[in-house]
Amino acid sequence: MLPPDAVSPPAADERLARLRQWLESTLGMTGADCAPASADASFRRYFRVWHGGYTYVAMDAPPAREDTRPFVKVAALMAATGVNVPKVIAEHPEDGFLLLTDLGTTQFQQVLTGADESTRDRLYRDAAVALLQLQCRGQEASLRVPAYSLAALDREMQLFPEWFLERHLHLALTAVEREALELVFARLATAALEQTQVFVHRDYHSRNLMVCEPGNPGILDFQDAVRGAITYDLVSLYKDCYLRWPREQVVTWVEFYRAAAIDALVLPATVDGATFLRHFDLMGVQRHLKVLGIFARLWWRDGKSTYLHDLHRVLDYVLEVLPRYPELQPLQPLFVERVLPAFESAQARALAAARA
């Protein structure tokens, strides 16, 4: 059962018929087989297309909800840095259709789940090398995407009280709690802006990284790229909303990346390990507060219940960091006294409604 205000599902069959017509009539792919490949947290859908002995991926992005032009633009910017992204073969922006090269079917998440240490280290090394390449060679590209501004960072964090606290947990915040939230939001945004600013993918995690040989990793879902903090994509990668690793391992990876970024002249040599880790942790809180709001909104507004199962992991990331930094202390009472006691019952209500 969808929540009361969930949007109506798109007219999938009608759009699929139009996509098939575009493939056949405009692109000459007569008789092409077309099957669902994946969907994501937006209104986009993807189909795998077989024709002439080759496979492709077709994107269906309803124009009223999505715009394919940022994807096309960012794909070109990223390809120029040498990282592995899908090539745009054909586009029909009026209908929201793209035909792309196929990066395969194996996500990092699939392999990392249960992987041995050697496989895990190899995949994360490849992902880190590609990210550093993107940051190093993408300096000019970063000037051609929106800036992760103070307003944008704050706008994202406002999703947390609106959708997670008030809508999902049914918490009515006091004036003191709202003041504490705003104080910490301002501190997190300031910490993001004081970092080295680079090209940011913005969702660089195990579901958007494909295992590709050669050219590992294949990188997807980059249309929302911005110019922002150097630690943002590291948080997405090492504090993945769909996988979790021990903090000791994460800290080791972060320090390795700091040293590599200094060697590549992406990060000033004056940025020491403690400063970089602090930036990483605070950037993580900003991202995870946003994600708590987004995952709750995906259920309450869009009727997508899958992400409810990941809320606990994202919440744990925030709880892990809050006691470590004095600037986050104003949030401790809210999380310990209000959020934690309300969370399990809120989850139970939402999951029961999703199963109904």
HELIX and SHEET records of a PDB file:
HELIX    1   1 ALA A   12  GLN A   21  1                                  10    
HELIX    2   2 TRP A   22  THR A   26  3                                   5    
HELIX    3   3 ARG A   69  ALA A   79  1                                  11    
HELIX    4   4 PHE A  108  LEU A  112  1                                   5    
HELIX    5   5 GLU A  117  ARG A  137  1                                  21    
HELIX    6   6 GLN A  139  SER A  142  1                                   4    
HELIX    7   7 LEU A  150  MET A  157  1                                   8    
HELIX    8   8 LEU A  159  LEU A  159  1                                   1    
HELIX    9   9 PHE A  160  HIS A  168  3                                   9    
HELIX   10  10 ALA A  175  LEU A  193  1                                  19    
HELIX   11  11 TYR A  232  TYR A  238  1                                   7    
HELIX   12  12 ARG A  247  ASP A  263  1                                  17    
HELIX   13  13 GLY A  273  TRP A  300  1                                  28    
HELIX   14  14 THR A  306  ASP A  310  5                                   5    
HELIX   15  15 LEU A  311  VAL A  321  1                                  11    
HELIX   16  16 LEU A  322  ARG A  324  5                                   3    
HELIX   17  17 PRO A  326  LEU A  331  5                                   6    
HELIX   18  18 GLN A  332  PRO A  333  1                                   2    
HELIX   19  19 LEU A  334  VAL A  339  3                                   6    
HELIX   20  20 LEU A  340  ARG A  355  1                                  16    
SHEET    1   A 5 ASP A  33  ALA A  39  0                                        
SHEET    2   A 5 ARG A  45  HIS A  51 -1                                        
SHEET    3   A 5 TYR A  54  ASP A  60 -1                                        
SHEET    4   A 5 PHE A  97  THR A 101 -1                                        
SHEET    5   A 5 VAL A  88  HIS A  92 -1                                        
SHEET    1   B 2 GLN A 197  VAL A 200  0                                        
SHEET    2   B 2 VAL A 226  ALA A 229 -1                                        
SHEET    1   C 2 LEU A 209  MET A 210  0                                        
SHEET    2   C 2 GLY A 218  ILE A 219 -1                                        
END                                                                             
